[in-house]
Amino acid sequence: MAKTKTKPSHDADFSEILKSMQATLSVAPFVAPQIEQFWDTQDTILNETQRFAAHWFARRHQAVQSSLNTARALTTGEARDPLSAVTLLMDWQKQSTERMIDDAQDWFETFSRCAEHAVKTETATLEETADLAQKATKSAKSEPV
């Protein structure tokens, strides 16, 4: 007897795929607030980091100018004696230290603002998700079977 080839049922395969996706899609309303919060937080972090970077680069430009001015003063004879040279170097070092302190303080403030935003929005998002789950549970219980 000749064997007949059976064609795979693509409709059945597609139906199974849709059934497997149904569970995933049923939780979509619950993850929507979390997805929104995630991307909102990313945007806040990017904006804060961009602000920090702009200030950091401004301080680096100041550092280069300060170094250049100090080097010029030391090499053109503006510092006429060792005491003047040491004073110029100490002033340059003081300004450099102040910029590094500003870097650290600015970064700490940036990080704090980002963390505060993430915590506040995450708390609100969890409350919103809990409310959605509670409403879904109530409506599922109220529907007759």
Contacts in CASP RR format, 6 or more apart in sequence:
PFRMAT RR
TARGET T0000
AUTHOR 0000-0000-0000
METHOD contacts of the structure
MODEL  1
MAKTKTKPSHDADFSEILKSMQATLSVAPFVAPQIEQFWDTQDTILNETQ
RFAAHWFARRHQAVQSSLNTARALTTGEARDPLSAVTLLMDWQKQSTERM
IDDAQDWFETFSRCAEHAVKTETATLEETADLAQKATKSAKSEPV
29 132 0 8 1.000
29 136 0 8 1.000
30 129 0 8 1.000
30 132 0 8 1.000
30 133 0 8 1.000
30 136 0 8 1.000
33 125 0 8 1.000
33 128 0 8 1.000
33 129 0 8 1.000
33 132 0 8 1.000
34 125 0 8 1.000
34 129 0 8 1.000
36 125 0 8 1.000
37 121 0 8 1.000
37 122 0 8 1.000
37 124 0 8 1.000
37 125 0 8 1.000
40 121 0 8 1.000
41 114 0 8 1.000
41 117 0 8 1.000
41 118 0 8 1.000
41 121 0 8 1.000
41 122 0 8 1.000
44 113 0 8 1.000
44 114 0 8 1.000
44 117 0 8 1.000
44 118 0 8 1.000
45 114 0 8 1.000
45 118 0 8 1.000
48 110 0 8 1.000
48 113 0 8 1.000
48 114 0 8 1.000
49 110 0 8 1.000
49 114 0 8 1.000
51 110 0 8 1.000
52 106 0 8 1.000
52 107 0 8 1.000
52 110 0 8 1.000
55 102 0 8 1.000
55 106 0 8 1.000
56 103 0 8 1.000
56 106 0 8 1.000
59 99 0 8 1.000
59 102 0 8 1.000
59 103 0 8 1.000
62 95 0 8 1.000
62 99 0 8 1.000
63 95 0 8 1.000
63 96 0 8 1.000
63 99 0 8 1.000
66 92 0 8 1.000
66 95 0 8 1.000
66 96 0 8 1.000
67 92 0 8 1.000
70 88 0 8 1.000
70 89 0 8 1.000
70 91 0 8 1.000
70 92 0 8 1.000
72 78 0 8 1.000
73 79 0 8 1.000
73 88 0 8 1.000
74 85 0 8 1.000
74 88 0 8 1.000
74 89 0 8 1.000
78 84 0 8 1.000
78 88 0 8 1.000
79 85 0 8 1.000
79 87 0 8 1.000
79 88 0 8 1.000
END
